[in-house]
Structures are given as structure tokens and as C-alpha cells.
């Protein structure tokens, strides 16, 4: 792992007994001593979990043309954002397929903050900076100077409140505030990837260890990659390289709700409109096993005994059993008897709705 990067919290993970694995170019904890199931339970069952997600990228976009630029390079309607509001969005290529999915934070009419996926950071930044040459705008990659923590679960607010100079109750869902965190300038947003109430916390690297240790002292439990994936899969949240990629458009991925075709021109718009008119070549569905087994990524999905697609994300949910997201042929999104091939055996499955378990986000 010598060529992999480390976050400022790497030594903290080792001290906590984290099992370190390669992930998106970083050495990251997949789980800690207590195991992924107990970590998952801490988040789902009323406590709070703390996740080091510093591998994610952070990009600041500023300048007179910031709004026009982001309207063109992202799919969602940035003009609808109020100061202090966040929305989910995407970067598409000219073919209408995904470069990445992102979140956009509006600081002011001329300044925005983007959170991008770790594995796509350099590709995304290069794309944004190339597109920025046509606008009076600055695109600054601040990833190397920023630590990003996710604090998730019912007890998250209580754990974080002593560290910040803002009443967290005043920050609504998908809202954020620029605050002092442990005395330093930071951003706290009521967002997350787990389906529970919680926050994402952006701070300078210099105070990362202090913030981490204070949150642990306030009762937060360290959470690794395995439990994080369990939590997001239960919600049906898309993950780049699984449900979204440069092979699918928002039409297939059920993400037309973040793709505003009426906002004006943007990269990939024409291709998305064409695919929408043509109809999707495959559809993303949620399924639940009715037989015994655990559906895993790339397992084949069958409809009426004929292969129709494959699992993109799957797991055994402690609350819902065997669940999966899968791409299937359009006709089989709504009809046909489904099964998943697990170790050479067809295990019956049924279509279901998302999320697989109840969401407890603060709306």
C-alpha cells in the first residue's frame, strides 16, 4: 500500500484497531475491532457513528460567472439554491452519461462548494477547469487541505454541538452553515449517506485529530467502509461505479429528478433528451430475495428463467434480509418472475420500493 494516500486521521484509525484496506487511492479502515455489524447498529439504533470520508474531493467555484458555469456543467438547477442550501447533482459528458455525482453548496451568488467522489477527483477537477476557460470563474481543488467527517445517527447533534458556535437545531436538512469547529473555520451541513439524521463536517487538516477525538469523547463510534456501504445500500443511494458510471444516463439510473431539462443548456442535455425519447436500454430496480442467500455485485439476474441483467449493489440487511439494486432489461423492470443466481442456484426475488428500510433523516 506504499503508493496509497493517507488521510490526516490514518494513525487514529490504526490506534482504534481499524483494518486498513486500499480504497479509491487511499489507505482506509474497512472496519474496526467491534466489526461492521456493530458499527452499522450504532448508526441505525440511536447512537452516532463517525466516518472519515476525507478521501472525497472538495472544489471551490467562485467568480462573477459561477452560477452560469455551474448551470452548464451540472444537471440540477443551481439557480434554485438559496444561500446556505445544498443539492444533489451530477456531472455528465456529451454522451449524457455520468462523469460523477456531486453535491453543490451555495455560499453566495458568486461562490459555491462542490463535494466530489474520491476515485473521480482528478478527472472531475480537470473537466471543471477545462470548462471554466469559457467563464469568468475560478475552480480551486481544496481536497488536500480539507478533512471531511460524516457524523450520522440519532445522537449526532448532541455529539457535535459542543464543538461548534452555532445552534445545530437551526440547520435544516440539506442546509449548511459556515461555523467555528473546535475554534477553526469550517462548514457543517445536515447531509449524509446513511438515511439517518446527521452532519458532514469540513475542517482544516490541522484540527482533524482534535475534532475526531472530541467526537469520540462525546460518544461517537468510529465506522468503517463496510458498515457505510451497508447503510447506503439499505437506502438505495447510488454509488459511482455501481449504479452510475460512464455507461448509463440519468434516464436509466432513475436520476431524472436531479436532471432539469427545462433550466437551459447543459453538458449532456441533448443526449439525455434523446435517450428519454428513445426509452432506457436498461432500468435500475430494487429487489428483495424471497429465498435464502445474499445477492452480491455482478450476480446475474433472471426474469422468467432468462438472463436479464445483474446486481450493482447487494447485501444481507439486518433489517430487511437479502436486498439488491440491479439493472435489468426495460420490460423486466415491471414484469416477469425474478431470481438471482447465487452459487449456481436461482434464488427467487421480488421487486420492491426504496428505501429498503425506513429513512430517519431530519426533514
N, C-alpha and C positions, 0 to 999 in steps of 0.2 A: 504493500500500500504506500510505498515511498513517494510515488508521484501524485498522490491524492492530497487535496487541501484539507485543512482543519479549521473548524470554527474557533472563536476565542474561548469556547466552553469545552473544548476537547478534553482537557485534564479533569474537568468536573465530571464528565461522563465516565471517564476511567475510574475516578475515585468512587463514584456511585455504583460501580460494578457493571457498567454498560458493556454489552457485547458489541464490538465495533465491526462494521462491515463497510465495503465500498458502496457509495450511493451518490449518483449524479456528480461524480468527480470529487467527492468528499469522503472522509472517514467519519461515519455517523453511527450512533447507537441504534441497533435494531430492537433491543430490549435491555432491561436492567435485571437485577438479581431476582426480583419478585415475579418476573415473567410477564409476557404480553397480556395474558388474560386478566391478571390482577390490575395491570395498568389500564386496560380497557374499562374494567369495572370501576376504577376510581373516577373516571370521567363520566360514565353513564349513571353511576349510582350515588350522586350527591356530593362528591368531594371535588377536587380540582386537579388537573394534570398540567404539567408544564412541558412543552415541546421546544426543542432547539430547532428552528427552521431557518437558521442563518444561511443555509445553502441557497435559499431563494434569492432572487435578484431584486434590487431596488434602483429605480431610474427616476430622476427628477427632470421634468419637462417644464421649461419656463421661457417666457418671452411674449411679445405682442401677438404672435400668431399661434400661441399654444392651443387655443380652442380649435381653430381651423385645422391645425395639424392633427390633433387627436381625433377630430371628426373624420378625417380622411384615412388615418391608419388603423382605427379601431372600429368595431362593429356596432357598439352601443351608442346611444345618443348622449354625447358628453354635454351638450347644451342644456340638458335637463337636470344636471347635477347642481345642487346648491353648495355653497362653501361648507366644508366640513362633512360632505357626503361622499360615500364610496359606491361604486357599482362594479358588477362582474361584466367582463367584456372579452374580446378576442382580437388577435392579430391574424389576418388572413393574407394569403398570397393571391396573385392574379387568377389562379385557378379556383379560388373560393374555398380552399382547404386551409387547415389550421397551421399557422406558424407557432402559435401559443395561445393559451387562455391566460388572462391577466385580471387584476383588479386595478381600478383607476380611482385615485383620491383627488378631490378638488380642494386645493388650498385657497386659491383665488382665481379670478378670471384669467390670470396670466401665469399661474403656477399650479402644476399637477404632480402627483407622485404615483408611479406605477410599481406594482409588485408582479414579478415575472417568475417563471419556473426555472429552477436551478439548471437543469440539463440544457435549457434553451437560452441561457443568459447571453452568451456571446453572440449567438445567432440573432437574437432579438435586438440587442443593442446595435449591432451592425446594420440591421434592417431599418431601425428607427433613425439612426444617424444618417443613413443614405437618403431616406425620405425627407429628412429635415433640411437638406440642402435647398429645397424649394420653398422654405418658410423662414420667417424671422423668429427663430426659436432655438433654444439650447437643449441638448439631450445629454444629461450627465449620469454616468453609471456610478452610483454611490455604494454599490454592493460590498466592496472590500472594506469599507469604513463603518458598516452598519451591522448590528446584531439584531436578529428578529426572533422573538419568542412568541409562542402561542400559549395562552393560559385558558384552559377550557374546563367547563363543568360548573355545577350549581354554586360552588364555593369560590369561583374565580374572582368575583368582585370583592369579596371580603379579603381575599389574599392580596390583591393588588392595591386596594385603596390606601393602605398606609404608605405606599411608595410614591404616590402622585399628589400633585397640588390642585386636583380638580375632582369635584364630586362625580364619581363614575356613574351614578344613577342618572345624570343628565345626558349621558352619551347613549343615544338610541341605536337600534340595530342598523348596521351598515352606515354608521356615523363615526366620526373620529374627532380627536382634539389634539392640538399641539400643546404638550404639557411638560412639566418638570417631572422626570422619573429618577428617583434617588438623587435629585439635585441637578440633573443634566437635562438638556433639551431632548425631547423625544416625541413620538407620536403613539397614541393609544387609540385603537379602533375596535368597535364592538363587532368583530367579524371572526370567522373561524371555519374549520373544515371538518367539524365533528357532529354538527346537529345539536350541540349544547350551547348554553349561554357561555360567553367568554370574550376574550380580547386577544388582539395581536398587538405586540409591543415592539416598536422600533426605537433602538437606543444606540449611542456610540459604542464602539467596541471597548472603549476604556472602562465602561461601567458594567459590562456584560456579566462578569463573575459576581459582582456585588448584587446586581438585580436578581440573578439566578439564585444566589444563596439566601437572599431575603425572602424570595417567594417560597423556597423550600422551608425556610423557617416559619413561614406563615401557613404551612400545611399543604402546599402543593406537592404532588407526587411526580417524579420525572417519568416521562413517557417516551418510548422509542418508536421507530418506524413501523414495526409490526402492528402495534395497537392503533397507531394513527391510520393505517390502511384499513383496519377493521372498522374503525369509526366512520371513515369517509365512505366505505363501500356500503355500509348499512343505510347511509343517506342517499346513495345513488349519485354522489358527486363525481363528475368527470375527472379523469386523470390523464394528463398528456402521455401519449404512447400507449394508452389503453383504449379509452372511449373516444378520444380525439387525437388526430395526427394529421400529417400532410396527405393522407389518403381519404379523408372524409370532410364533408362540408357541414355547416350548421343544420342543413336540412336533414341529413342522416342522424346527426348527433342529438337531435331534439333541443337544439340551442338557437332556434329562430327567435326565441324570446329575448335574446341579447343581440339580435341582428336586426337593426332598424332600417328596413329598406326604404322608408319614407323620409329619412333625415337628409338626403342628398347623397352625393357620390362618395364612395369609399373603396379602398382596395378590395377586390374580390366581389364587389356588389353584382356586377353583370353575370359573373359565373354562378353566384348563388341564385339569382333570379332565374337563370336558365335551368338550373338543377331543380328548383322549386316547380317550375312549369313542367319539366320533364317527369318529375317524380323521383323519389330517392331510389338508389340502386340497392340499398340495404337499410334496415331500420334497427335502431337500438331499442331493446326491450329489457324489462326486468322480469326475472323468473325465479321461482321458488321450487326446490325439489319436493316432490311428494313421496319419493323413495329415499332410502338411506344413501348417504355419500356426501362428498364435498366437491363442489364444482370449482375447477381451477382455470386460470388463464390459459387460453388456447384449446381447452377441451372442446370437442366437436358437439354441435347442437343439431338435433334431428327433428324434423316435422313429418309425422306420418311415416316414419321409418327412413326418410331420405335426408341426407345431409343438407342443412340449410344455412349454417353459419358457425360461429364459435364464440366462446366465452371471452370477454375482455377483462372482467374482474369477477372473482368469486371467492367465497369463504363459507365457513360454518359460523353463523351468527349465534352467539349465546342466547339471543332473544327470539330469533326468527328461524333458526335452522339453516339448511343449505340454501344460499341465495346467490344470485349472479346477475351481472349485466352482460348482454350478449348482442351481437349483430346477427340478424337473420335476413333472409330474403323478404322483400316487402309484403308479399302475400301471406307470409307466415307470422307477421307481426300480430295478426288478429285471428288467424285460423290455423287449424292443424293440431294434432296431438304432439306435444313437445317431449323430448327426452335429451339428456346429456350423457355422452359416452364417458364413463368413469372406469378406468382399468379394464377396458374392453367390454364393459356391460352397459346397456342402455338403462339409465335411471330416469323414471318419469318426472316431469316438471310441469308447472303451470305458470301462465302469465300472471303478473301481479302489478300493483301500482307502487310508486315510490312516495316516501321513503319506506324501506323495509321495516323500520321501527320508528316510533314517534319522535318527531323533532321537538326539542325544548329550547330553541333559540328565543331570545327576548325580542319580540316584535313590537 
